[in-house]
Amino acid sequence: MSKQSELKKLAYLTLRNIKLYFKDKMTFLVSLITPLILLLLFIAFLKSTYQDRLLSITAGFELDQSLIDAFTGGWLFSSVLATSCITVAFCSGMMVIDKINKANVDFIVSPVKKSTLQLSYVLSNLFSTLIIALVLLVIGLIYLAFVGFYITFVDFLLILFNIIITSLFGTILANIIWTFTHSQGVVSGVCTLVSALYGFICGAYMPISMMGQGMQNFVSLLPGTYATVLFRYGFLNGILNEMGKTLPQGMIEGIASSFDVKLSFFGSEVSMPGLVLVITISTIVLLGIFLLINGLKKRKKHKKFANK
């Protein structure tokens, strides 16, 4: 009965946090800054820029316009999802908002276990991120259905898996930071910084292959980069296979390298299973850190109470 009661409390608190996030229009819009910037840049000049880059690589061969449109569209939405799974996770957390509004004080004196409250923040953060990411995925699939759809069922499953694991990675990382945060200014600053900076370091605004060698080596150390490349693979693998019917294999390899469908770690190419392994292990490690931090904080409070 006690377990059922805690589960009901967890479900209620999680739903409450999700509703509060979507009700706060400003917080919701801030979390969508990066995808909106990407969409505006794509409409303004990114589409033509990447089309020209693709055509320059395939010079001497004629490509069907649907392949070109599908390729640039796939590149766009892989960038949008790669950034959204992290930036939305950072901006949709209710933990700090409750601290600022002193709502956490009410929860502390209520018959709710702290672990239940903490888990509700993580779950609501994750579900809010997944809701937005899945909506963006549907929009992307509808767009590609009109311009050229080459995503296979296996690629679609890979995209779904990557949305879930990257959203979980972003959620845990955000909650680790929010555990030590009590200021609205810090929250706004971190959300703005992540929204503005993450698009650059994960290769959403420009391919990693266009960065300097030092920067390429740096971003290859970041787990988010591997998630981005996984999204690229999911959206662009089918198109590259279709292009491979008329283009030389060497040219396909060049396109894949130029548009981050492949990633090199200090000169060594990382396989697709390797990409999955890196982001999965990174998420597990972050989860361990998160649990350790909360365990230490709980022990510290117990010790402080005992000394009194």
Secondary structure, DSSP 8 states (H G I E B T S, - for coil): -HHHHHHHHHHHHHHHHHHHHHH-HHHHHHHTHHHHHHHHHIIIIIHHHHHHHHHHHTTTS---HHHHHHHHHHHHHHHHHHHHHHHHHHHS--HHHHHHTTHHHHHHHTT--HHHHHHHHHHHHHHHHHHHHHHHHHHHHHHHHHH-----HHHHHHHHHHHHHHHHHHHHHHHHHHHT---HHHHHHHHHHHHHHHHHHTTSSS-GGGS-HHHHHHHTTSHHHHHHHHHHHHHHHHHHHHHTTTS-HHHHHHHHHHTTSSEEETTEEE-HHHHHHHHHHHHHHHHHHHHHHHHHHHHHHHHHHHH-
